[in-house]
Amino acid sequence: MALARKGSRRIVVEGVAYRWRVSRQHWCCDFEGTTLGYAVEDAARPGTTLVVDTGRPTLRSPRAVATEVVMPWEVAEGIRCARTAGWTPTVDGSPFVMRLSAARPAI
């Protein structure tokens, strides 16, 4: 599964460029599509896609808060966690799925 270039954003984490985009589709998150998630792939050589379910509600959810968005720093942290957990973005394979806690750090 490759990300469409249109609508994706570029992020550099530890010297490696990635592309990412927010996804509210059921392949990413819970079956009803009510949790917010994002997908990430290597920008130079897309292989295994990282799919992250944040556990936070989307605007389609009755418990949603209108300010819920995915920030670049969250994506960078998700990439770091996935790399530590064994995600190899340049190797072909099934999506690497990670589910994160809905807890957010205090800012």
Backbone as a chain_set.jsonl record, in Angstrom:
{"seq": "MALARKGSRRIVVEGVAYRWRVSRQHWCCDFEGTTLGYAVEDAARPGTTLVVDTGRPTLRSPRAVATEVVMPWEVAEGIRCARTAGWTPTVDGSPFVMRLSAARPAI", "coords": {"N": [[0.842, -1.164, 0.0], [0.877, 1.999, -1.037], [1.358, 5.454, -0.259], [-0.604, 8.142, -1.459], [0.806, 10.831, -3.203], [-0.393, 13.312, -3.312], [-1.719, 15.346, -0.894], [-0.122, 14.348, 1.092], [2.447, 14.864, 3.583], [5.814, 15.979, 4.098], [8.37, 14.814, 6.25], [11.282, 14.906, 8.238], [13.128, 12.676, 10.05], [15.629, 12.0, 12.232], [17.505, 12.356, 10.162], [16.393, 11.002, 7.996], [14.113, 11.103, 5.326], [10.595, 11.092, 5.26], [7.207, 10.443, 4.135], [3.947, 11.405, 5.109], [0.486, 11.064, 6.031], [-2.71, 11.965, 7.336], [-5.19, 9.633, 8.245], [-8.477, 8.453, 8.177], [-9.615, 6.116, 7.6], [-11.065, 2.804, 7.679], [-9.127, 0.766, 7.427], [-7.013, 1.699, 8.737], [-7.606, 2.326, 11.409], [-9.965, 1.787, 14.047], [-12.819, -0.369, 13.373], [-15.163, 1.107, 12.787], [-14.12, 3.481, 11.954], [-13.723, 5.623, 13.671], [-11.565, 6.468, 15.122], [-8.605, 8.446, 15.151], [-5.923, 8.361, 12.88], [-2.717, 7.816, 11.248], [-0.638, 7.404, 8.336], [2.624, 6.372, 7.303], [5.485, 6.497, 5.188], [8.692, 5.667, 3.749], [10.289, 8.285, 2.078], [12.088, 8.195, -0.067], [12.376, 5.494, -0.88], [9.724, 3.798, -0.877], [8.449, 1.194, 1.071], [7.496, -0.962, 3.376], [4.597, 0.209, 4.848], [3.978, 2.318, 7.593], [1.396, 2.231, 9.871], [-0.432, 4.062, 12.046], [-2.527, 4.067, 14.794], [-3.951, 6.44, 16.69], [-5.725, 6.327, 18.751], [-7.306, 8.379, 19.467], [-10.38, 10.232, 19.093], [-12.059, 10.798, 15.923], [-13.513, 13.515, 14.022], [-15.884, 12.46, 13.248], [-16.758, 10.944, 15.286], [-18.97, 10.626, 18.082], [-17.888, 11.428, 20.494], [-15.951, 13.251, 19.945], [-13.521, 15.906, 19.958], [-13.248, 19.071, 18.63], [-10.693, 20.09, 18.204], [-8.885, 18.064, 17.785], [-6.102, 16.945, 16.211], [-3.417, 15.642, 14.179], [-0.157, 16.185, 14.957], [3.026, 17.223, 13.608], [5.185, 16.63, 15.407], [4.132, 14.481, 16.797], [4.003, 12.559, 14.805], [6.724, 12.25, 14.264], [7.556, 11.147, 16.732], [6.054, 8.784, 16.66], [7.263, 7.521, 14.471], [9.86, 7.14, 15.472], [9.29, 5.383, 17.625], [8.228, 3.207, 16.204], [10.425, 2.445, 14.637], [12.143, 1.575, 16.643], [10.622, -0.572, 17.499], [10.927, -2.296, 15.414], [10.134, -1.66, 12.785], [10.866, -1.583, 9.393], [11.186, 0.561, 7.012], [12.029, 0.544, 4.299], [11.88, -1.985, 3.321], [9.933, -4.276, 1.51], [6.624, -5.263, 2.399], [3.834, -6.277, 4.502], [1.619, -3.787, 5.941], [2.916, -2.125, 8.809], [1.51, -2.086, 11.795], [0.695, 0.061, 14.429], [-0.551, 0.74, 17.593], [-1.348, 3.44, 19.549], [-1.531, 4.979, 22.794], [-4.326, 6.922, 23.88], [-3.669, 8.942, 25.511], [-2.213, 12.117, 25.987], [0.729, 14.106, 26.124], [1.261, 16.756, 28.488], [1.266, 20.124, 27.518]], "CA": [[0.0, 0.0, 0.0], [1.666, 3.227, -1.116], [0.623, 6.682, -0.002], [-0.742, 9.076, -2.568], [1.622, 12.022, -2.949], [-1.293, 14.435, -3.072], [-2.248, 15.363, 0.459], [0.846, 13.869, 2.083], [3.415, 15.856, 4.035], [7.18, 15.484, 4.262], [8.95, 15.0, 7.57], [12.616, 14.316, 8.349], [13.378, 12.18, 11.398], [16.978, 11.462, 12.354], [18.178, 12.411, 8.875], [15.692, 10.23, 6.967], [12.878, 11.758, 4.882], [9.387, 10.265, 5.174], [5.959, 11.107, 3.766], [2.873, 10.951, 5.976], [-0.821, 11.704, 5.883], [-3.743, 11.544, 8.279], [-6.158, 8.727, 7.646], [-9.614, 8.085, 9.008], [-10.213, 4.954, 6.953], [-11.141, 1.652, 8.577], [-7.917, -0.058, 7.386], [-6.026, 2.297, 9.626], [-7.958, 2.383, 12.814], [-11.02, 0.862, 14.422], [-13.693, -0.771, 12.275], [-16.118, 2.171, 12.438], [-13.408, 4.659, 11.466], [-13.94, 6.738, 14.597], [-10.321, 6.91, 15.763], [-7.706, 9.175, 14.271], [-4.675, 7.665, 12.618], [-1.915, 8.316, 10.136], [0.218, 6.43, 7.654], [3.955, 6.917, 7.019], [6.364, 5.661, 4.375], [9.975, 6.253, 3.383], [10.08, 9.161, 0.92], [12.97, 7.825, -1.178], [12.12, 4.121, -1.315], [8.594, 3.265, -0.121], [8.378, -0.254, 1.244], [6.451, -1.247, 4.346], [3.943, 1.407, 5.362], [3.663, 2.375, 9.007], [0.029, 2.679, 10.109], [-0.531, 4.363, 13.472], [-3.844, 4.406, 15.346], [-3.661, 7.257, 17.872], [-6.69, 6.056, 19.808], [-8.105, 9.587, 19.691], [-11.552, 10.252, 18.218], [-12.144, 11.674, 14.756], [-14.671, 14.408, 14.09], [-17.082, 11.66, 13.013], [-17.105, 10.268, 16.532], [-19.8, 11.463, 18.954], [-17.098, 11.918, 21.626], [-14.836, 14.003, 19.375], [-13.225, 17.296, 20.292], [-12.943, 19.679, 17.337], [-9.294, 20.464, 18.078], [-8.041, 16.882, 17.638], [-5.345, 16.872, 14.968], [-2.128, 14.968, 14.305], [0.898, 17.169, 14.822], [4.281, 16.647, 13.123], [5.997, 16.061, 16.483], [3.557, 13.171, 17.102], [4.419, 11.66, 13.735], [8.143, 11.968, 14.499], [7.628, 10.211, 17.859], [5.538, 7.506, 16.174], [8.309, 6.929, 13.618], [10.931, 6.667, 16.359], [8.786, 4.197, 18.343], [8.095, 2.101, 15.241], [11.775, 1.988, 14.281], [12.605, 0.823, 17.809], [9.839, -1.814, 17.554], [11.295, -3.184, 14.316], [9.652, -1.253, 11.46], [11.899, -1.323, 8.387], [10.383, 1.23, 5.988], [12.468, 0.346, 2.916], [11.687, -3.39, 2.967], [8.553, -4.55, 1.141], [5.904, -6.124, 3.326], [2.521, -5.84, 4.971], [1.701, -2.601, 6.788], [3.341, -2.265, 10.196], [0.454, -1.391, 12.536], [1.012, 0.422, 15.803], [-1.653, 1.398, 18.292], [-0.825, 4.267, 20.625], [-2.477, 5.386, 23.829], [-5.001, 8.194, 23.608], [-3.119, 9.927, 26.43], [-1.336, 13.097, 25.353], [1.54, 14.82, 27.114], [0.871, 18.146, 28.785], [2.08, 21.104, 26.778]], "C": [[0.891, 1.232, 0.0], [0.776, 4.434, -0.847], [0.521, 7.506, -1.273], [0.088, 10.307, -2.237], [0.751, 13.227, -2.639], [-1.876, 14.312, -1.666], [-1.282, 14.85, 1.515], [1.825, 14.985, 2.422], [4.765, 15.196, 4.226], [7.641, 15.771, 5.687], [10.314, 14.305, 7.573], [12.835, 13.953, 9.814], [14.738, 11.495, 11.406], [17.67, 11.324, 10.999], [17.522, 11.645, 7.74], [14.382, 10.94, 6.625], [11.756, 10.73, 4.748], [8.258, 11.11, 4.618], [4.879, 10.551, 4.674], [1.577, 11.678, 5.646], [-1.776, 11.135, 6.906], [-4.718, 10.649, 7.539], [-7.252, 8.411, 8.642], [-10.31, 6.85, 8.437], [-10.133, 3.746, 7.862], [-9.901, 0.756, 8.519], [-6.862, 0.444, 8.355], [-6.386, 2.085, 11.095], [-9.09, 1.417, 13.132], [-12.003, 0.649, 13.27], [-14.649, 0.338, 11.84], [-15.433, 3.419, 11.898], [-13.566, 5.856, 12.37], [-12.685, 7.148, 15.353], [-9.382, 7.488, 14.714], [-6.405, 8.406, 14.091], [-3.913, 8.318, 11.478], [-1.059, 7.2, 9.579], [1.506, 7.125, 7.256], [4.693, 5.954, 6.11], [7.656, 6.408, 4.096], [9.774, 7.072, 2.108], [10.902, 8.723, -0.289], [12.649, 6.447, -1.743], [10.985, 3.519, -0.482], [8.603, 1.739, -0.094], [7.203, -0.566, 2.146], [5.901, 0.062, 4.897], [3.699, 1.264, 6.853], [2.259, 2.93, 9.144], [-0.128, 2.84, 11.613], [-1.961, 4.765, 13.822], [-3.573, 5.161, 16.638], [-4.584, 6.933, 19.034], [-7.571, 7.25, 20.119], [-9.274, 9.622, 18.706], [-11.395, 11.173, 17.016], [-13.343, 12.586, 14.93], [-15.972, 13.668, 13.823], [-17.585, 10.981, 14.283], [-17.959, 11.181, 17.405], [-19.027, 12.029, 20.147], [-15.937, 12.812, 21.18], [-14.736, 15.417, 19.92], [-12.707, 17.927, 19.011], [-11.464, 20.016, 17.143], [-8.367, 19.271, 17.89], [-7.408, 16.851, 16.25], [-4.075, 16.065, 15.234], [-1.056, 16.008, 14.012], [2.175, 16.491, 14.324], [5.146, 16.033, 14.224], [5.48, 14.683, 16.877], [3.991, 12.142, 16.063], [5.881, 11.276, 13.931], [8.308, 10.969, 15.646], [7.121, 8.828, 17.452], [6.562, 6.778, 15.313], [9.428, 6.369, 14.48], [10.514, 5.391, 17.104], [8.711, 2.989, 17.418], [9.454, 1.56, 14.843], [12.358, 1.15, 15.411], [11.908, -0.536, 17.896], [10.101, -2.739, 16.364], [10.767, -2.82, 12.942], [10.838, -0.95, 10.553], [11.198, -0.752, 7.155], [10.804, 0.973, 4.545], [12.327, -1.099, 2.448], [10.212, -3.612, 2.639], [7.909, -5.494, 2.145], [4.546, -5.559, 3.666], [2.677, -4.598, 5.846], [2.094, -2.959, 8.227], [2.368, -1.43, 11.014], [0.884, -1.171, 13.977], [-0.184, 1.136, 16.407], [-1.082, 2.134, 19.495], [-1.922, 4.587, 21.618], [-3.103, 6.716, 23.436], [-4.495, 9.291, 24.539], [-2.16, 10.845, 25.691], [-0.518, 13.798, 26.422], [1.047, 16.236, 27.322], [1.823, 19.084, 28.062], [2.242, 22.359, 27.596]], "O": [[1.6, 1.469, 0.978], [-0.412, 4.428, -1.169], [1.46, 7.555, -2.069], [0.069, 10.776, -1.099], [1.105, 14.062, -1.807], [-2.454, 13.286, -1.31], [-1.584, 14.906, 2.707], [2.008, 15.926, 1.65], [4.849, 13.995, 4.484], [7.346, 16.824, 6.253], [10.474, 13.24, 6.976], [12.742, 14.802, 10.7], [14.966, 10.531, 10.676], [18.33, 10.323, 10.719], [18.044, 11.636, 6.626], [13.63, 11.331, 7.518], [11.946, 9.645, 4.198], [8.329, 12.339, 4.623], [4.883, 9.36, 4.983], [1.581, 12.761, 5.06], [-1.67, 9.972, 7.297], [-5.031, 10.872, 6.37], [-6.983, 8.135, 9.811], [-11.466, 6.579, 8.761], [-9.25, 3.66, 8.715], [-9.638, 0.04, 9.486], [-5.945, -0.282, 8.739], [-5.541, 1.707, 11.906], [-9.163, 0.337, 12.545], [-12.008, 1.412, 12.304], [-14.917, 0.489, 10.648], [-16.112, 4.332, 11.428], [-13.546, 6.994, 11.899], [-12.731, 8.085, 16.15], [-9.371, 7.07, 13.556], [-5.858, 7.865, 15.052], [-4.398, 9.246, 10.831], [-0.789, 6.198, 10.241], [1.504, 8.307, 6.913], [4.552, 4.738, 6.238], [7.708, 7.634, 4.194], [9.152, 6.595, 1.159], [10.449, 8.868, -1.424], [12.653, 6.259, -2.96], [11.236, 2.817, 0.497], [8.749, 1.089, -1.129], [6.048, -0.45, 1.736], [6.657, 0.918, 5.356], [3.265, 0.211, 7.321], [1.956, 3.989, 8.594], [0.022, 1.879, 12.367], [-2.528, 5.68, 13.225], [-3.025, 4.593, 17.583], [-4.261, 7.232, 20.183], [-8.484, 7.154, 20.94], [-9.164, 9.094, 17.6], [-10.698, 12.186, 17.075], [-14.104, 12.441, 15.887], [-17.049, 14.179, 14.132], [-18.718, 10.501, 14.331], [-17.706, 12.385, 17.468], [-19.463, 13.009, 20.75], [-15.036, 13.092, 21.97], [-15.734, 16.036, 20.291], [-11.814, 17.373, 18.369], [-11.029, 20.21, 16.007], [-7.151, 19.458, 17.841], [-8.105, 16.742, 15.241], [-3.709, 15.836, 16.387], [-1.052, 16.632, 12.951], [2.386, 15.307, 14.589], [5.784, 15.006, 13.991], [6.262, 13.808, 17.248], [4.304, 11.0, 16.397], [6.241, 10.108, 13.783], [9.113, 10.043, 15.546], [7.693, 7.814, 17.853], [6.71, 5.56, 15.414], [9.894, 5.253, 14.251], [11.289, 4.44, 17.201], [9.086, 1.881, 17.801], [9.626, 0.347, 14.722], [12.996, 0.128, 15.162], [12.511, -1.527, 18.309], [9.559, -3.843, 16.308], [10.933, -3.601, 12.005], [11.709, -0.155, 10.905], [10.671, -1.509, 6.34], [9.994, 1.169, 3.639], [12.627, -1.404, 1.294], [9.336, -3.19, 3.395], [8.553, -6.401, 2.672], [4.157, -4.498, 3.179], [3.739, -4.376, 6.427], [1.652, -3.969, 8.776], [2.393, -0.201, 10.941], [1.367, -2.081, 14.651], [-0.756, 2.036, 15.792], [-0.422, 1.542, 20.349], [-3.107, 4.475, 21.306], [-2.486, 7.529, 22.748], [-4.857, 10.456, 24.371], [-1.379, 10.387, 24.857], [-1.022, 14.057, 27.515], [0.476, 16.84, 26.414], [3.031, 18.854, 28.01], [2.892, 23.305, 27.153]]}, "num_chains": 1, "name": "protein.A"}
